[in-house]
């Protein structure tokens, strides 16, 4: 049995085996027959009769891990001591910590970082609150706020279970843009309560990153906070997805030699991400976008229960067409999916215009299997890392917040998002650009800095930057 395609986790198995009953070759063969791929071996101890080893094995998922370990349990002469999932081991005790920037070694140090010396600093901020940006951590901090109601593909799993994701987000902020981000997981689903809590903690932060909050509550939460706070508020599930989508589309259109204003776009999934993607495409110049949900194309003349759909109908579908996805996709240049697995069929793709572009971003299973679609699609993108052209928010939020913090922007506006998308697209040079490389890697070190610079310029251009010197460098 071969290991399934796309192995995505490693387990470390500690075994003890009797040398006179079984060889390590027999053990390796058993693991291989169960579909496991040995990627590491460590000898823990060895005597004349027994050996203890840690074997790290690549497996597809937890069921496959169980198959491998059950095979070893049944192998004569082998005793299974322990099984460790390396992903779980990485999370033990959490993934982030806080550290002091200044050592406290003497009583004098103590008196200056804390009482009594700190009182002078507090008084200076009380006299001029803007000094919080220079005298506290505020200028480099972002709160990553979630209520755990829309976590990854897991749905409403609550604030405790959301913490590992928010910790991971904080790690990415730090590594990619040197932003100090803190996970704030709230044990409430009440929209008004979330708004009031975030407003109450805002003095400590230079920006608010809303994360994994379900629609439609996320719309009101973001809009209210943007109105009532003087620091950037950014719902990454909406706008991060939209920015990176536009970046990829800008480059994909270069390959097929089409213009934004001339294309027909069909988009499925009119939730938080779908609405944000639509709005940024409209702002970028797309004129013909048809939104499709499970009931068909959203169009004028229907009163929807969802007020956001009524607004959406007024902004999109200029020819006011109706029908199913299969009906309205005929002649489309671009398909964008932020919806559900398997809803786009090969027959639908074949109805699209010449050189179709398909962004199937449902995770973990796209709207259409990329391998099945490949013969019929000119440019294909997904939300997955195991296929080319991954549309990943990580390309967006570190640089956007780095730029917004550095110029002390009061908000992240549409112009800043458009600038970020163009900056991400620009990282892929003309020489590099091809059907399988329209978007840079999340590990490309140029991305965050290019996004930062573009966002700062857009912030000054639109009058939302508060820092005076436009030519400053990151402090």
C-alpha positions in Angstrom: 0.0 0.0 0.0 1.5 3.4 -1.0 1.1 6.4 1.2 -1.9 8.5 0.1 -1.2 11.5 -2.0 -0.7 14.7 -0.1 0.6 13.3 3.3 0.1 16.1 5.7 1.3 15.0 9.2 4.1 13.3 11.0 3.9 11.0 14.0 6.8 9.8 16.1 6.5 6.2 17.3 8.7 4.9 20.2 9.0 1.2 20.0 11.0 -1.5 21.8 11.8 -4.6 19.8 13.5 -7.9 20.7 16.5 -8.5 18.6 16.1 -12.2 18.5 12.5 -12.0 17.3 12.4 -9.2 14.7 14.8 -7.0 12.8 14.5 -3.3 12.1 14.1 -4.2 8.4 11.0 -6.2 9.3 9.6 -3.2 11.2 10.4 -0.8 8.3 8.7 -3.2 5.9 5.6 -3.4 8.1 5.4 0.4 8.2 5.8 0.6 4.4 3.1 -2.0 3.8 0.7 0.1 5.9 1.5 3.1 3.7 3.8 4.9 6.1 6.9 6.7 4.9 9.8 6.7 7.4 11.4 10.2 7.5 13.5 9.8 10.7 15.0 7.2 13.0 16.6 7.8 16.4 18.2 5.2 18.6 17.1 5.8 22.2 18.8 2.9 23.9 20.2 -0.5 23.0 21.1 -3.7 24.9 22.2 -7.1 23.8 18.5 -8.2 23.7 16.4 -5.1 23.0 16.5 -1.8 21.2 14.3 1.3 21.7 13.9 3.6 18.8 11.9 6.6 17.8 10.6 6.3 14.3 9.1 9.4 12.6 6.6 8.5 10.0 4.8 10.6 7.4 1.1 9.8 7.2 -2.0 11.3 5.5 -4.3 11.8 8.5 -5.2 10.4 11.9 -6.9 7.3 10.5 -3.8 6.5 8.5 -1.7 7.1 11.7 -3.9 4.6 13.5 -3.4 2.0 10.7 0.4 2.3 10.9 0.4 2.0 14.7 -2.0 -0.9 14.7 0.3 -2.7 12.2 3.2 -2.3 14.6 1.2 -3.5 17.6 0.5 -6.7 15.7 4.1 -7.2 14.7 5.6 -10.1 16.7 8.5 -8.9 19.0 7.5 -5.2 18.9 6.2 -3.3 21.9 4.7 0.1 21.2 5.8 2.5 24.0 4.4 5.8 22.9 3.0 7.7 19.8 3.5 11.4 19.5 1.9 13.6 16.9 4.5 16.3 16.1 1.9 18.9 15.4 0.4 18.4 18.9 3.9 18.5 20.5 4.5 21.8 18.8 1.4 23.2 20.6 2.2 22.0 24.1 2.2 25.1 26.4 1.1 27.3 23.5 3.3 28.6 20.6 4.0 32.2 21.7 5.4 34.0 24.7 6.2 37.6 25.9 9.7 38.7 26.6 11.2 41.8 28.2 13.2 44.1 26.0 15.2 45.5 28.9 16.8 43.4 31.6 16.1 44.3 35.3 19.3 43.6 37.1 19.5 46.4 39.7 17.3 48.3 42.0 17.9 51.3 39.8 16.6 49.4 36.8 13.5 48.4 38.8 12.9 52.0 39.8 13.0 53.2 36.2 10.9 50.5 34.5 8.4 50.4 37.4 7.6 52.6 40.4 8.6 55.3 41.1 10.1 56.3 37.7 7.3 55.0 35.6 5.0 57.6 37.1 6.6 60.3 35.1 6.0 58.4 31.9 2.3 57.8 32.8 1.9 61.5 33.5 3.4 62.4 30.2 0.9 60.2 28.4 -2.0 61.5 30.5 -1.1 65.0 29.3 -0.7 63.9 25.7 -2.4 60.5 24.9 -0.6 60.4 21.5 2.6 59.7 23.4 1.3 56.2 24.0 2.6 55.4 20.5 6.2 56.4 21.4 6.3 55.4 25.1 4.3 52.0 25.1 3.9 48.9 23.0 0.9 50.4 21.3 2.7 51.4 18.1 3.6 47.8 17.3 0.7 45.7 18.6 -2.3 44.1 17.0 -5.1 42.3 18.8 -6.2 39.1 16.9 -9.8 38.9 18.0 -12.1 35.9 17.5 -15.2 34.4 19.1 -14.5 31.0 17.6 -17.7 30.8 15.5 -16.1 30.3 12.0 -12.7 28.7 12.5 -11.0 27.5 9.4 -13.2 24.7 8.0 -14.2 23.7 11.5 -17.1 26.1 12.0 -18.3 27.1 15.5 -15.9 25.4 17.8 -15.8 28.1 20.5 -13.1 30.4 21.9 -10.9 27.8 23.6 -10.6 25.7 20.5 -9.9 28.8 18.4 -6.8 29.7 20.5 -4.3 27.6 18.5 -5.3 29.3 15.3 -5.0 32.8 16.8 -1.6 31.9 18.3 -0.5 30.8 14.9 -1.7 34.1 13.4 0.3 35.9 16.0 3.4 33.9 15.1 3.0 34.9 11.4 2.6 38.5 12.3 5.9 38.4 14.2 7.9 36.3 11.8 6.8 38.0 8.6 6.4 41.7 9.7 7.8 42.0 13.2 4.4 42.9 14.6 3.6 41.9 18.1 0.2 40.3 17.9 -1.9 38.9 20.8 -4.7 36.3 20.6 -7.9 37.6 22.2 -10.6 34.8 22.1 -13.9 36.0 23.5 -16.4 33.8 25.2 -19.5 35.5 23.8 -21.4 35.5 20.5 -23.3 38.7 21.3 -22.5 41.3 18.6 -22.8 44.3 20.9 -20.8 42.7 23.7 -17.9 41.9 21.3 -18.0 45.5 20.0 -17.8 46.9 23.5 -15.1 44.6 24.7 -12.9 45.4 21.7 -13.4 49.1 22.2 -12.5 48.7 25.9 -9.2 47.0 25.1 -8.3 49.2 22.2 -6.0 51.6 24.1 -3.3 48.9 24.3 -3.3 48.2 20.6 -2.3 49.9 17.4 -4.7 47.8 15.3 -7.5 45.2 15.5 -7.4 42.0 13.3 -10.9 40.3 13.5 -10.6 36.6 12.7 -13.0 33.7 12.3 -16.2 35.5 13.3 -19.3 34.1 11.5 -21.4 36.1 9.0 -23.5 38.2 9.1 -22.4 39.4 12.5 -18.8 40.0 11.3 -20.1 42.7 9.0 -21.7 44.8 11.8 -18.8 44.2 14.2 -16.3 45.4 11.7 -18.3 48.4 10.5 -19.1 49.6 14.0 -15.5 49.2 15.2 -14.2 51.1 12.2 -16.6 53.9 13.0 -16.0 54.0 16.7 -12.2 53.5 16.9 -9.3 55.6 15.6 -7.1 52.6 14.8 -7.2 50.2 11.9 -9.8 47.4 12.1 -9.5 44.6 9.5 -11.5 41.4 9.2 -8.9 39.2 7.5 -11.4 36.5 6.4 -13.1 39.1 4.3 -10.4 41.5 3.1 -7.3 39.4 3.3 -8.9 36.8 1.0 -10.1 39.6 -1.3 -6.7 41.3 -1.5 -4.8 38.1 -2.4 -7.5 37.0 -4.8 -7.2 40.3 -6.7 -3.4 40.0 -6.8 -3.6 36.6 -8.3 -6.3 37.7 -10.8 -4.2 40.7 -12.0 -1.4 38.3 -13.0 -3.7 35.7 -14.4 -5.3 38.2 -16.7 -1.8 39.2 -18.0 -1.4 35.6 -19.1 -4.7 35.4 -21.0 -4.4 39.0 -22.2 -7.7 40.2 -20.9 -8.7 43.4 -19.1 -10.5 43.7 -15.7 -13.2 46.0 -17.2 -14.0 43.5 -20.0 -14.3 40.2 -18.1 -17.3 38.3 -16.9 -16.9 36.9 -13.4 -19.1 34.3 -11.7 -18.5 34.0 -7.9 -20.0 31.4 -5.7 -20.5 31.8 -1.9 -22.0 35.1 -1.0 -20.8 35.2 2.6 -18.1 37.3 4.3 -15.3 36.4 1.9 -17.5 36.4 -1.2 -18.9 39.9 -0.6 -15.4 41.3 0.2 -14.0 39.7 -3.0 -16.8 41.2 -5.0 -16.3 44.7 -3.6 -12.6 44.8 -4.2 -13.1 43.5 -7.8 -15.6 46.2 -8.4 -13.3 48.8 -7.0 -10.5 47.5 -9.2 -12.6 48.0 -12.3 -14.5 44.8 -12.9 -18.0 45.6 -14.3 -19.7 42.3 -14.7 -19.9 40.1 -11.6 -22.6 37.6 -11.0 -22.9 36.2 -7.5 -24.3 32.7 -7.1 -25.5 31.0 -3.9 -27.2 27.7 -3.3 -30.5 29.1 -4.6 -28.9 30.4 -7.8 -27.8 33.8 -9.1 -28.5 36.8 -6.9 -30.4 39.4 -8.9 -32.7 42.4 -8.5 -36.4 41.9 -8.2 -36.1 39.5 -5.3 -36.4 40.5 -1.7 -33.9 38.4 0.2 -34.0 37.6 3.9 -30.3 38.5 4.1 -30.1 42.3 3.9 -26.5 42.0 2.6 -27.8 40.1 -0.4 -30.2 42.8 -1.3 -27.3 45.3 -1.3 -25.2 42.8 -3.3 -27.9 42.5 -5.9 -27.8 46.3 -6.4 -24.0 46.3 -6.9 -23.7 43.3 -9.2 -25.3 41.3 -12.1 -25.7 44.3 -14.5 -27.8 42.2 -16.9 -30.0 40.9 -14.0 -29.7 37.3 -15.1 -31.2 34.5 -13.1 -30.6 30.7 -13.0 -28.2 28.1 -11.6 -24.5 28.2 -11.6 -24.5 26.0 -14.7 -26.8 28.5 -16.4 -25.0 31.8 -15.6 -21.4 30.5 -16.1 -21.8 30.3 -19.9 -19.3 32.7 -21.4 -17.6 33.6 -18.1 -14.0 34.5 -18.2 -13.4 33.9 -14.5 -14.9 31.6 -11.9 -14.2 32.4 -8.2 -15.3 29.9 -5.5 -15.4 30.7 -1.8 -18.2 28.2 -1.2 -18.4 24.4 -1.1 -16.6 21.3 -2.4 -17.4 19.9 -5.8 -20.1 22.4 -7.0 -18.3 23.3 -10.3 -18.5 20.5 -12.9 -16.3 19.9 -15.9 -19.3 20.6 -18.1 -19.6 24.1 -16.5 -15.9 24.9 -17.2 -16.4 23.8 -20.8 -19.1 26.5 -21.1 -16.8 29.3 -20.1 -15.0 31.7 -22.5 -11.7 30.9 -24.1 -8.8 30.6 -21.7 -10.9 30.3 -18.6 -9.5 31.3 -15.2 -10.7 29.2 -12.2 -10.0 30.2 -8.6 -11.6 27.3 -6.6 -10.7 28.4 -3.0 -13.0 26.2 -0.8 -10.8 24.4 1.8 -9.8 21.7 2.2 -11.7 20.4 -0.8 -12.0 22.9 -3.7 -15.1 23.6 -5.8 -13.6 21.4 -8.5 -10.7 18.9 -8.5 -7.7 20.8 -9.9 -6.4 17.7 -11.6 -9.7 17.1 -13.4 -10.0 20.7 -14.4 -6.5 21.1 -15.7 -7.2 20.1 -19.3 -9.9 22.7 -19.6 -8.6 25.6 -17.6 -5.8 28.0 -18.6 -5.1 29.3 -15.1 -6.1 27.4 -11.9 -5.7 28.6 -8.3 -6.9 27.1 -5.0 -6.6 27.7 -1.3 -4.4 24.7 -0.8 -0.6 24.6 -0.4 -0.2 21.3 -2.3 -1.3 22.8 -5.6 0.2 25.7 -7.5 -1.1 29.3 -7.1 -2.3 29.1 -3.4 -4.5 32.1 -2.5 -3.3 32.6 1.1 -4.2 35.5 3.4 -0.6 35.2 4.9 0.5 37.1 1.8 -1.6 40.1 2.9 -2.2 40.8 6.6 1.4 41.1 7.9 2.4 43.7 5.4 -0.9 45.6 5.5 -0.7 46.0 9.3 3.0 46.7 9.2 2.3 49.6 6.9 -0.7 50.8 8.7 1.2 50.8 12.1 4.3 52.5 10.7 2.3 55.5 9.3 -0.2 55.3 12.3 -3.1 55.1 9.9 -6.6 55.6 11.4 -8.1 52.9 9.1 -7.3 50.4 6.3 -9.3 51.8 3.4 -10.1 50.4 -0.1 -7.2 52.3 -1.7 -4.8 50.7 0.8 -6.2 47.2 0.0 -6.0 47.8 -3.8 -2.4 49.0 -3.3 -1.6 45.9 -1.3 -3.0 43.6 -4.1 -0.9 45.4 -6.7 2.2 45.1 -4.6 1.7 41.3 -4.1 1.2 40.9 -7.8 4.3 42.9 -8.6 6.5 40.4 -6.7 6.0 38.0 -9.6 8.2 39.4 -12.4 7.3 39.2 -16.1 10.1 36.6 -16.5 8.7 34.4 -13.8 5.0 34.8 -14.6 3.3 31.6 -16.0 0.1 29.6 -15.6 1.5 27.8 -12.4 3.1 30.9 -10.9 0.7 33.9 -10.6 1.2 34.5 -6.9 4.3 34.6 -4.8 5.1 32.0 -2.1 4.1 32.9 1.5 7.8 32.5 2.3 8.9 35.1 -0.2 10.7 37.7 1.9 9.9 40.6 -0.5 6.1 40.4 -0.1 5.6 42.0 3.4 8.0 44.9 2.6 6.4 45.6 -0.8 2.9 45.5 0.7 4.1 47.8 3.6 5.5 50.4 1.3 2.4 50.4 -1.0 0.0 50.6 2.0 1.9 53.6 3.5 1.9 55.5 0.2 -1.9 54.9 -0.2 -2.5 55.9 3.4 -0.7 59.3 2.9 -2.4 59.7 -0.5 -5.8 59.3 1.0 -5.2 61.3 4.1 -5.5 58.6 6.8 -1.9 58.5 7.9 -1.1 60.4 11.1 2.7 60.2 11.2 4.2 63.3 9.7 7.3 62.2 7.9 6.3 60.3 4.7 9.9 59.3 4.1 10.4 57.6 7.4 11.7 54.1 7.7 10.4 51.4 10.0 11.4 52.0 13.6 
